[in-house]
Amino acid sequence: MINFNSINNNWCLFLDRDGVINHEIKGKYVNTWSEFVFHEGVPEAFRIFNRLFKRIIIVTNQRGVSKGLTQLKDLQTIHINMQETITNKGGRIDAIYFCIEQDDSSPCRKPNTGMALEAIKQFPDIDFKKAIMVGDKLSDMAFGRNLGMQTAFISNGRNEINAIDKSIDEVFDSLINFARALPADKL
């Protein structure tokens, strides 16, 4: 279980993108901004995160680029527009790291820790022991565990995941409900 009472503004939040922040397209990739649709409550969740976390970082596997299905410029447009939308609604994203590699052995591809190691180069104040990884796949949870983070799994109504998996500390049905579980007295 996540010790919510220990969370304060020295903590860092790592989030996956597809399936957590935005809807996934079953059997496909989100290739353009016009295909990107926020999950309900996401801007509100980021307003809450903005008030509590020192760093808010997106770490996302995006192999559609190396498969030739997503153009790198379209991925960058998605990230610029996502960040701008969240900022305009009172939230914040400090950095977005993405891995376009197809090979699961790539150091940057979750559950490998390359994107987090890039983040700590940019933000040396990050302490992985004071961090939470939020994702919707077991590879996200393993990424967090590999770094000593606490983990929150977002199910978005899917029941096929084994919530007793040892890499999962908490399960929430949406990002907004995770945000609402954070200690309100510290916001």
C-alpha beads as a LAMMPS data file, in Angstrom:
LAMMPS data file: protein, C-alpha beads

187 atoms
186 bonds

1 atom types
1 bond types

-500.0 500.0 xlo xhi
-500.0 500.0 ylo yhi
-500.0 500.0 zlo zhi

Masses

1 110.0

Atoms # bond

1 1 1 0.000 0.000 0.000
2 1 1 1.080 3.536 -0.716
3 1 1 1.770 5.540 2.417
4 1 1 -0.217 8.606 1.352
5 1 1 0.555 10.434 4.613
6 1 1 4.277 10.507 3.790
7 1 1 3.729 12.273 0.447
8 1 1 4.685 15.943 0.371
9 1 1 6.036 18.505 -2.060
10 1 1 9.443 16.823 -2.155
11 1 1 7.948 13.847 -3.974
12 1 1 8.043 13.094 -7.689
13 1 1 5.230 11.642 -9.786
14 1 1 5.992 9.516 -12.846
15 1 1 3.102 8.728 -15.184
16 1 1 2.584 6.581 -18.239
17 1 1 0.646 8.250 -21.061
18 1 1 -1.573 5.937 -23.150
19 1 1 -4.277 4.326 -21.034
20 1 1 -3.589 6.641 -18.080
21 1 1 -3.782 10.192 -19.415
22 1 1 -5.511 9.470 -22.706
23 1 1 -7.658 6.730 -24.184
24 1 1 -5.833 3.993 -26.043
25 1 1 -7.046 2.891 -29.464
26 1 1 -7.535 -0.853 -29.277
27 1 1 -5.073 -2.650 -31.520
28 1 1 -3.574 0.624 -32.783
29 1 1 -1.456 3.564 -31.698
30 1 1 -2.454 7.153 -31.021
31 1 1 -0.681 8.603 -34.064
32 1 1 -1.921 12.198 -34.251
33 1 1 -3.299 14.913 -31.989
34 1 1 -6.762 14.426 -33.539
35 1 1 -6.730 10.833 -32.200
36 1 1 -5.645 11.899 -28.706
37 1 1 -8.556 12.010 -26.219
38 1 1 -8.023 12.742 -22.541
39 1 1 -9.604 10.405 -20.005
40 1 1 -12.312 12.116 -17.980
41 1 1 -10.947 14.166 -15.084
42 1 1 -7.324 14.251 -16.259
43 1 1 -6.938 18.069 -16.262
44 1 1 -8.401 18.181 -12.725
45 1 1 -5.992 15.428 -11.655
46 1 1 -3.036 17.442 -12.953
47 1 1 -4.236 20.527 -11.033
48 1 1 -4.092 18.398 -7.871
49 1 1 -0.666 16.993 -8.791
50 1 1 0.635 20.506 -9.499
51 1 1 -0.077 21.573 -5.927
52 1 1 1.494 18.510 -4.300
53 1 1 4.406 17.091 -6.311
54 1 1 7.789 18.729 -6.846
55 1 1 8.210 16.996 -10.208
56 1 1 5.632 15.574 -12.621
57 1 1 7.191 13.458 -15.352
58 1 1 5.698 11.444 -18.207
59 1 1 7.516 8.247 -19.264
60 1 1 5.986 6.559 -22.282
61 1 1 6.892 3.723 -24.643
62 1 1 6.081 4.820 -28.206
63 1 1 7.220 2.032 -30.509
64 1 1 4.745 3.161 -33.180
65 1 1 7.440 5.629 -34.293
66 1 1 10.052 2.947 -35.019
67 1 1 7.371 0.827 -36.699
68 1 1 6.704 3.716 -39.091
69 1 1 3.098 4.102 -37.906
70 1 1 3.594 7.349 -35.981
71 1 1 5.648 10.229 -37.327
72 1 1 8.093 11.691 -34.803
73 1 1 6.787 15.197 -35.561
74 1 1 3.236 14.001 -34.791
75 1 1 4.386 12.494 -31.481
76 1 1 6.043 15.800 -30.609
77 1 1 2.845 17.678 -31.563
78 1 1 0.805 15.374 -29.309
79 1 1 3.153 16.063 -26.400
80 1 1 3.260 19.827 -26.971
81 1 1 -0.539 20.026 -27.182
82 1 1 -1.058 17.692 -24.199
83 1 1 1.325 19.751 -22.073
84 1 1 -0.218 23.046 -23.214
85 1 1 -3.763 21.828 -22.485
86 1 1 -2.813 20.652 -18.998
87 1 1 -0.946 23.895 -18.255
88 1 1 -3.902 26.002 -19.454
89 1 1 -6.152 24.093 -17.027
90 1 1 -3.885 24.728 -14.008
91 1 1 -1.718 21.619 -14.172
92 1 1 1.933 21.044 -14.973
93 1 1 4.205 18.531 -16.670
94 1 1 7.899 19.101 -15.972
95 1 1 9.226 16.726 -18.633
96 1 1 8.160 14.056 -21.106
97 1 1 10.477 11.166 -21.912
98 1 1 9.605 8.671 -24.610
99 1 1 11.173 5.527 -25.995
100 1 1 10.593 4.739 -29.669
101 1 1 12.619 1.508 -29.642
102 1 1 10.828 -1.741 -30.540
103 1 1 13.310 -4.047 -28.845
104 1 1 12.243 -4.822 -25.271
105 1 1 15.924 -5.027 -24.273
106 1 1 16.437 -1.334 -25.079
107 1 1 17.592 0.472 -21.901
108 1 1 14.936 3.165 -22.386
109 1 1 11.980 0.826 -22.909
110 1 1 9.908 0.200 -19.771
111 1 1 10.270 -1.788 -17.581
112 1 1 13.943 -0.866 -18.112
113 1 1 14.926 2.303 -16.296
114 1 1 16.565 4.439 -18.996
115 1 1 13.881 7.141 -19.087
116 1 1 14.068 7.594 -15.303
117 1 1 17.847 7.822 -15.478
118 1 1 17.455 10.582 -18.085
119 1 1 15.012 12.338 -15.750
120 1 1 17.438 12.259 -12.839
121 1 1 20.147 13.784 -15.070
122 1 1 17.802 16.685 -15.806
123 1 1 16.413 16.866 -12.249
124 1 1 19.116 15.669 -9.812
125 1 1 16.805 16.400 -6.864
126 1 1 14.633 13.370 -7.722
127 1 1 14.667 10.688 -5.036
128 1 1 13.137 7.463 -6.369
129 1 1 12.285 6.450 -2.787
130 1 1 10.029 9.520 -2.751
131 1 1 8.349 8.794 -6.059
132 1 1 5.223 7.102 -7.350
133 1 1 4.865 5.453 -10.749
134 1 1 1.328 5.539 -12.147
135 1 1 0.556 3.271 -15.084
136 1 1 -1.876 0.841 -16.634
137 1 1 0.472 -2.016 -17.534
138 1 1 2.608 -4.391 -15.512
139 1 1 5.667 -3.034 -17.349
140 1 1 4.889 0.373 -15.770
141 1 1 4.693 -1.239 -12.349
142 1 1 7.948 -3.139 -12.901
143 1 1 9.604 0.126 -14.041
144 1 1 8.606 1.712 -10.734
145 1 1 9.703 -1.305 -8.702
146 1 1 13.058 -1.464 -10.505
147 1 1 13.729 2.052 -9.184
148 1 1 12.335 1.579 -5.674
149 1 1 9.194 3.640 -6.324
150 1 1 5.725 3.047 -4.980
151 1 1 3.224 2.101 -7.694
152 1 1 -0.371 2.880 -8.574
153 1 1 -2.157 0.874 -11.249
154 1 1 -4.924 2.580 -13.243
155 1 1 -7.473 0.026 -14.442
156 1 1 -9.854 2.344 -16.341
157 1 1 -12.556 -0.293 -15.916
158 1 1 -10.478 -3.224 -17.175
159 1 1 -10.678 -6.315 -15.015
160 1 1 -8.101 -8.525 -16.711
161 1 1 -5.185 -7.418 -14.538
162 1 1 -4.255 -9.329 -11.409
163 1 1 -4.469 -6.636 -8.736
164 1 1 -2.545 -8.815 -6.312
165 1 1 0.565 -8.694 -8.493
166 1 1 3.478 -7.882 -6.175
167 1 1 4.542 -4.938 -8.313
168 1 1 1.232 -3.113 -7.630
169 1 1 0.830 -1.122 -4.405
170 1 1 -2.609 0.353 -5.131
171 1 1 -5.281 0.066 -7.845
172 1 1 -7.520 2.930 -8.949
173 1 1 -10.152 2.935 -11.647
174 1 1 -9.005 6.310 -13.028
175 1 1 -6.288 8.924 -12.737
176 1 1 -8.700 11.403 -11.164
177 1 1 -9.589 8.914 -8.421
178 1 1 -5.893 8.380 -7.721
179 1 1 -5.496 12.180 -7.460
180 1 1 -8.478 12.429 -5.108
181 1 1 -6.886 9.820 -2.816
182 1 1 -3.847 12.037 -2.215
183 1 1 -3.638 13.802 1.167
184 1 1 -5.928 16.830 0.854
185 1 1 -4.391 18.501 3.900
186 1 1 -1.103 18.842 1.998
187 1 1 -2.612 20.406 -1.114

Bonds

1 1 1 2
2 1 2 3
3 1 3 4
4 1 4 5
5 1 5 6
6 1 6 7
7 1 7 8
8 1 8 9
9 1 9 10
10 1 10 11
11 1 11 12
12 1 12 13
13 1 13 14
14 1 14 15
15 1 15 16
16 1 16 17
17 1 17 18
18 1 18 19
19 1 19 20
20 1 20 21
21 1 21 22
22 1 22 23
23 1 23 24
24 1 24 25
25 1 25 26
26 1 26 27
27 1 27 28
28 1 28 29
29 1 29 30
30 1 30 31
31 1 31 32
32 1 32 33
33 1 33 34
34 1 34 35
35 1 35 36
36 1 36 37
37 1 37 38
38 1 38 39
39 1 39 40
40 1 40 41
41 1 41 42
42 1 42 43
43 1 43 44
44 1 44 45
45 1 45 46
46 1 46 47
47 1 47 48
48 1 48 49
49 1 49 50
50 1 50 51
51 1 51 52
52 1 52 53
53 1 53 54
54 1 54 55
55 1 55 56
56 1 56 57
57 1 57 58
58 1 58 59
59 1 59 60
60 1 60 61
61 1 61 62
62 1 62 63
63 1 63 64
64 1 64 65
65 1 65 66
66 1 66 67
67 1 67 68
68 1 68 69
69 1 69 70
70 1 70 71
71 1 71 72
72 1 72 73
73 1 73 74
74 1 74 75
75 1 75 76
76 1 76 77
77 1 77 78
78 1 78 79
79 1 79 80
80 1 80 81
81 1 81 82
82 1 82 83
83 1 83 84
84 1 84 85
85 1 85 86
86 1 86 87
87 1 87 88
88 1 88 89
89 1 89 90
90 1 90 91
91 1 91 92
92 1 92 93
93 1 93 94
94 1 94 95
95 1 95 96
96 1 96 97
97 1 97 98
98 1 98 99
99 1 99 100
100 1 100 101
101 1 101 102
102 1 102 103
103 1 103 104
104 1 104 105
105 1 105 106
106 1 106 107
107 1 107 108
108 1 108 109
109 1 109 110
110 1 110 111
111 1 111 112
112 1 112 113
113 1 113 114
114 1 114 115
115 1 115 116
116 1 116 117
117 1 117 118
118 1 118 119
119 1 119 120
120 1 120 121
121 1 121 122
122 1 122 123
123 1 123 124
124 1 124 125
125 1 125 126
126 1 126 127
127 1 127 128
128 1 128 129
129 1 129 130
130 1 130 131
131 1 131 132
132 1 132 133
133 1 133 134
134 1 134 135
135 1 135 136
136 1 136 137
137 1 137 138
138 1 138 139
139 1 139 140
140 1 140 141
141 1 141 142
142 1 142 143
143 1 143 144
144 1 144 145
145 1 145 146
146 1 146 147
147 1 147 148
148 1 148 149
149 1 149 150
150 1 150 151
151 1 151 152
152 1 152 153
153 1 153 154
154 1 154 155
155 1 155 156
156 1 156 157
157 1 157 158
158 1 158 159
159 1 159 160
160 1 160 161
161 1 161 162
162 1 162 163
163 1 163 164
164 1 164 165
165 1 165 166
166 1 166 167
167 1 167 168
168 1 168 169
169 1 169 170
170 1 170 171
171 1 171 172
172 1 172 173
173 1 173 174
174 1 174 175
175 1 175 176
176 1 176 177
177 1 177 178
178 1 178 179
179 1 179 180
180 1 180 181
181 1 181 182
182 1 182 183
183 1 183 184
184 1 184 185
185 1 185 186
186 1 186 187
